[in-house]
Amino acid sequence: MKSIINKPIITLFSLLLIINISSCNAVKNANNKQKGAVIGATGGAILGAIIGNNVGKGGNGELGAVIGGVVGGGAGVLIGAKMDKQAQKIEEEIPGAVVERVDDGIVITFDENSGVYFDTAKYNINAASQETLNKLTGIFREYPDTNILVVGHTDSVGSNENNMKLSKNRAYAVTNYLTGKGLSSGRFTTNWFGESQPIHDNTSASGRAKNRRVNVAILPNDKMINDAKTQSGGN
């Protein structure tokens, strides 16, 4: 059955979703499984494109990796339930991390509050970071049917060229640590943005510390999607 949607409804629903994405965490946004079914019934590709053009410009490019690819209908309900549980588990195990449920994905921001952080011009995985990443490794083992995007960032100290290299090293330091714990390298994609996507003011020491970060985006893989479609009787 085809749904007929007029432009005012699309615009209103899109704005509501944008507001939700900018303020949610896994606990507040625990009904993403229902949202998956609703979006699927009302044209997820259209809404995803609208949201994708408006979110992520303020410094969190990882949102672009998880927006717009929603699996709708019954399969979306099943996928949403699994991703909700995983997001809640991350919040419980790593309380300092910022965990956002966006469409079918999860975006995690690691900085000094979460225990995964980097000193100025450094990219080594220190003891505190190892402890946090070990917890994350356990969760990734518990939920194996996902793909993982690791993205490195820096503050504005130093040249653009050096910061791009530094953000790459930070991202790969995290990726290599996780795969070194036995997680399949095929699940991982690694990216970096240098100093181009700050989320805090680089004029203060505390702001720069928060910008020296790694983000992780988690997405359902083909197996999870296909299994959900089979279980729901979808195509």
C-alpha positions, 0 to 999 in steps of 0.5 A, a space after each residue: 500500500 502506498 502512502 500519500 504524504 503532503 509537504 506540510 506533514 513531511 516538513 512538520 515531522 522532519 522538524 520534530 525529528 531534528 529536535 529529537 535528534 539534537 536533544 536525545 540520549 538512549 534513555 530519553 529516546 528509548 522508543 526508536 523501534 516504534 519510530 522505525 515503523 512510523 518512518 517506514 510507513 511515511 517515506 523514510 527516504 524523503 525524511 532522511 534526506 531532509 534531516 541529512 541536509 540539516 543535521 551534522 553541520 554543527 560539528 558532529 559529522 558522524 550523524 551523517 553516517 546514521 541518518 537517512 538509511 532507516 529500515 521501515 515497517 516490521 523490520 524497523 521495529 525489530 532493528 530499533 529494539 536491538 539498537 535501543 538495547 545496545 545503546 542502553 547497555 553502553 550508557 550503563 557500562 560507560 556512564 560518561 559517554 554521550 550516547 545518541 540513538 539516531 534512526 537505525 544507528 548509535 553515535 557515541 562521543 568519547 572524551 575525557 568524561 567517558 575515560 577515552 581521551 587524548 592529551 595535546 598532540 598525543 594519540 596513545 591509548 592510555 590506561 583509562 582509555 583501555 578500561 573504557 574500550 575493554 567495556 565497549 569491546 564486550 558490548 560489541 561481542 554481545 551485539 555482533 551484527 553491526 558495523 562500526 565507524 570510528 572517527 578521530 578529531 583534534 582541537 585547533 592547536 597546531 597546523 591543519 596538516 598536523 591535526 589531520 594526521 593526528 586525528 587519523 592516528 587517534 582514530 586508528 589507535 582506537 580501531 586497532 585497539 578494538 580489533 586487537 581484542 578479537 573484533 573482526 576488522 571487517 566490521 570497522 571503517 575508520 575516518 578522521 576530520 582533523 580540527 574541522 569539526 569542533 563541538 566545543 570552544 577551542 579558545 578554552 582549555 576545557 573546550 580543547 580537551 573535549 574536542 580531542 575526541 573519538 566518535 564511534 557510530 554503530 550501524 546494523 549490518 546486512 545480516 541484522 537487516 536481512 534477519 529482521 526482514 525475514 522475521 517480519 515477513 518483509 522483502 
